[in-house]
Amino acid sequence: MSTGSAAFWGALALSMAALFAVGAAVSTLTHRPALLVGARQVGVGLAASLITYRIGAVLGRAAAP
């Protein structure tokens, strides 16, 4: 197992690849370009993770003694 920044970047790359794969798979149902739908899925996933991180950071500061 990796630790530190190597684990972070590895998890980020794996997550982005999985999001892209799901988007590309969905494109077969919607008959839209796989690259477009995969990239959109990655964008939505990254946006959701950033929003979640920011909410956690704000709540963490609010709950700190």
C-alpha positions as CSV (number, residue, x, y, z in Angstrom):
1,M,0.0,0.0,0.0
2,S,1.2,3.5,-0.8
3,T,0.9,6.3,1.6
4,G,0.9,10.1,1.3
5,S,0.7,11.9,-2.0
6,A,1.4,8.8,-4.1
7,A,-1.7,7.1,-2.7
8,F,-3.7,10.3,-3.3
9,W,-2.7,10.7,-6.9
10,G,-3.2,7.0,-7.5
11,A,-6.7,7.0,-6.1
12,L,-7.5,10.2,-8.1
13,A,-6.3,8.6,-11.3
14,L,-8.2,5.4,-10.6
15,S,-11.4,7.3,-9.7
16,M,-11.2,9.4,-12.9
17,A,-10.6,6.3,-15.0
18,A,-13.7,4.6,-13.4
19,L,-15.8,7.6,-13.9
20,F,-14.8,7.8,-17.6
21,A,-15.5,4.1,-18.1
22,V,-19.0,4.5,-16.6
23,G,-19.7,7.5,-18.8
24,A,-18.4,5.7,-21.9
25,A,-20.6,2.7,-21.1
26,V,-23.6,5.0,-20.7
27,S,-22.9,6.5,-24.1
28,T,-23.7,3.1,-25.7
29,L,-27.3,3.6,-24.4
30,T,-27.6,7.2,-25.4
31,H,-25.9,6.9,-28.8
32,R,-23.7,10.0,-27.9
33,P,-19.9,10.1,-28.4
34,A,-18.1,8.1,-25.7
35,L,-15.4,10.7,-25.3
36,L,-17.9,13.5,-24.7
37,V,-20.0,11.5,-22.2
38,G,-17.0,10.1,-20.4
39,A,-15.4,13.5,-20.0
40,R,-18.7,14.9,-18.7
41,Q,-18.9,12.1,-16.2
42,V,-15.4,12.9,-15.0
43,G,-16.2,16.5,-14.7
44,V,-19.4,15.8,-12.7
45,G,-17.5,13.5,-10.4
46,L,-14.7,15.9,-9.8
47,A,-17.1,18.7,-9.1
48,A,-19.0,16.6,-6.6
49,S,-15.8,15.6,-4.8
50,L,-14.6,19.3,-4.6
51,I,-18.0,20.4,-3.2
52,T,-18.0,17.5,-0.7
53,Y,-14.4,18.4,0.4
54,R,-15.3,22.1,0.9
55,I,-18.4,21.2,2.9
56,G,-16.3,18.9,5.1
57,A,-13.7,21.6,5.6
58,V,-16.2,24.2,6.6
59,L,-18.0,21.8,9.0
60,G,-14.7,20.6,10.4
61,R,-13.7,24.2,11.3
62,A,-17.2,24.9,12.7
63,A,-17.0,21.8,15.0
64,A,-13.4,22.4,16.1
65,P,-13.1,23.5,19.8
